[in-house]
Amino acid sequence: MSVPDSDSNAEVLLASEGFTNSKVLASKLVSLFNLSKEGLSRQQHYDWGLRALKACLGAAGKLLRQHRKEQKTSTNLDPDTETSIVVRAVCATKLPTLTFEDVGRFKGLLGDVFPGTPLSDSTKPLLEAALHQAAADVGLKLTSQQVCYNMVVYWCQVHAVARLWVKNWMKQRSLVVLWMRTG
């Protein structure tokens, strides 16, 4: 059985989503997935194959379209902006599936493969304000980790990514606050 050429597949998918720097980004993404497969712990639910890569690229395309809509432009973006969009998509699709121990390793790999790119530009000030207000309403004060975790839950919803509840990674109170505010 033959092995698919992940570099070519990723390049074509990125180009079809509208990325102009697709060759470089595809090469880096495939390298990241290969390094993650080798460097992170072996978990049954980890997927570093073509299916996971395609999901990540689809999320990147969605973020690119959203960025263009917000900026009211259809022109090509500079390579740094495209890179930050891809990194946001990787963080949104892969971080929620990792165990707590592997999150730090994965962020290190991201920093090595995409040097100088912010690891997550997925903050939403209105959502963060709503989280803090909801916590204050029930007499709680959220830590930065709880806010970060709620943002991960939000991105899971947006990108339809499942989150495994491994070893009660954060207090469930933070989830209750998010659900009380959004539901």
C-alpha positions, 0 to 999 in steps of 0.5 A: 500500500502506498503512502500519500504525499502529505506535502503535496496534499497540504499544499494543494489544500492550502492553495485551494483555501486561498493561501498564497504562501502554501508551499512553505506553510504546507512543508512546515505543517507536515514537519510539525505533524511528523515531529508531534507524532514522534515527540509527543507521548503515544495516546490512542486518541492522537491523530497526526495523519492526513485526516487531522491535517485536512481538518487543520487546513480546513480550519485555517481556510475558515479563519482566512475567510473570516480575516478577509471578511473582517478586514474587508479585503480580498487581496492576498495577505502577507506571509506573516499574516498567513502564518499566524492564521495557520498557527491559530488553526493548529492551536484551535484544532490540535491543542484541545486533543492533547493531554496536559503533559503534551501541551507544553511540548507541542507549544515548543514544537510550534515555536520551533517550526514557526519561529517568531509567530505568536502561538495563539492569537485567538483571544476574543475580548468580548468573550473574555469579559463575559467570562469574567462577568459570569464568574463575578455573578456567582462569586468566583474569580477566574485565573488566566488558566481558566480563561485560557481553558474556556477559550479552548472550549469555545474554539472546540465549538467553533471548529467542531473539535472534540475535547477529551476530559483527561485527569480533570485538566482544569476545575469544572467550575470554569466550564460551568461559568461558560455554559451558564453564560452561553446557554 
